[in-house]
Amino acid sequence: MNKLHISVLLKEILEILDPKPFNTYIDGTLGLAGHSLAILEKVNFSDIQLIGLDRDPKSLDLAKELLKPYPEQIDLINTRFSALPDLDRENKLKLKYKLGGILLDLGISSWQLKEAGLSFLNPKIPLDMRLDPWCKLNASEIVNEWTEKKLADLFWDLADYKPARRLAKLIVKNRPIKDMEHLVDLCKEISGGTNSKIHSATLPLMALRIAVNEELSELEQGLRKIIDWMQPESKLLVISFHSGEDRIVKNIFREFYKAGKINLLTEKPLIPSALEIKQNPRSRSAKLRVLIKKTVSDLY
Ligand SMILES: C[S@@+](CC[C@H](N)C(=O)[O-])C[C@H]1O[C@@H](n2cnc3c(N)ncnc32)[C@H](O)[C@@H]1O
């Protein structure tokens, strides 16, 4: 088990994906390669290809080290998963075998919260939060330049943060917001020391991270492009961690199901067992939805 990040729903992913030799699997959110290593271990050095993508170049470097035992089986690419079909069209994605499945384990790894400056765990850093060079805005630009109304909507829409309006007002009043510590202090002021189970800055910072990294539009565009591009009988497994993500996954899966292009392998999302949640509390909000692309003969 990797101490920097514990992979969520690992047993379920392996059971559903059922990895076999002479297949290519794509881990679209490689992270610290927990799921990928389990896939490679299951087929035990056979002829298999694993393509790992991560938008965060630092994360990809760490994964490269962890995947060293499998030099023949892996190909790693620093990109967003929505770029997959384009990479294929441009001949930059060399699929060795037929596509068995694609995994998207959304969000970020536990270590990124601190190292990539995405949380209150590392307050003395500039407000940036960009995981890749393709992001249009950084966190400082959002908190210092957006209108009060737009900021309030951001905290409310992306994190269901109840005092969204009050925080937006306080931010505008205290501009310029200098660094992460400054923003975290304003969040603490809003909570007024209430006895919440989570840190007072958790939800606002999550909303900010989602906005900076365009996580919802990336998911929406990426899913549509990927499902259209997938080969017949390949599976797509998506793990989401908050209601905004799961709503997008559920709706897009339904849309493709109604269009007759896919079958749903999960009517309702799979969730972690009580034991998994106890061992890894971060898994408590995880939801797994799975689809399989129809064969060409199914379509006609
Ligand atoms: C939850 S972690 C994955 C953990 C991994 N499954 C494991 O078991 O170690 C998500 C990873 O995906 C990356 N990521 C998030 N959104 C992405 C996207 N749209 N395209 C590519 N990588 C993404 C993050 O940088 C992070 O490293």
The ligand as a Gaussian input file, in Angstrom:
#p B3LYP/6-31G(d) Opt

LIG

0 1
 C       -7.196000      10.432000      -7.270000
 S       -5.671000      10.580000      -8.054000
 C       -5.427000       9.008000      -8.792000
 C       -4.886000       7.981000      -7.850000
 C       -4.518000       6.675000      -8.507000
 N       -5.677000       6.036000      -9.093000
 C       -3.837000       5.749000      -7.530000
 O       -4.411000       4.710000      -7.176000
 O       -2.703000       6.070000      -7.102000
 C       -6.007000      11.560000      -9.440000
 C       -4.786000      11.865000     -10.312000
 O       -5.266000      12.258000     -11.581000
 C       -4.678000      13.446000     -11.996000
 N       -5.733000      14.128000     -12.756000
 C       -6.826000      14.765000     -12.302000
 N       -7.580000      15.204000     -13.314000
 C       -6.951000      14.821000     -14.451000
 C       -7.220000      14.993000     -15.848000
 N       -8.295000      15.648000     -16.252000
 N       -6.377000      14.460000     -16.746000
 C       -5.255000      13.793000     -16.329000
 N       -4.923000      13.634000     -15.032000
 C       -5.763000      14.134000     -14.107000
 C       -4.250000      14.171000     -10.728000
 O       -3.147000      15.018000     -10.995000
 C       -3.927000      12.997000      -9.816000
 O       -2.568000      12.657000      -9.923000

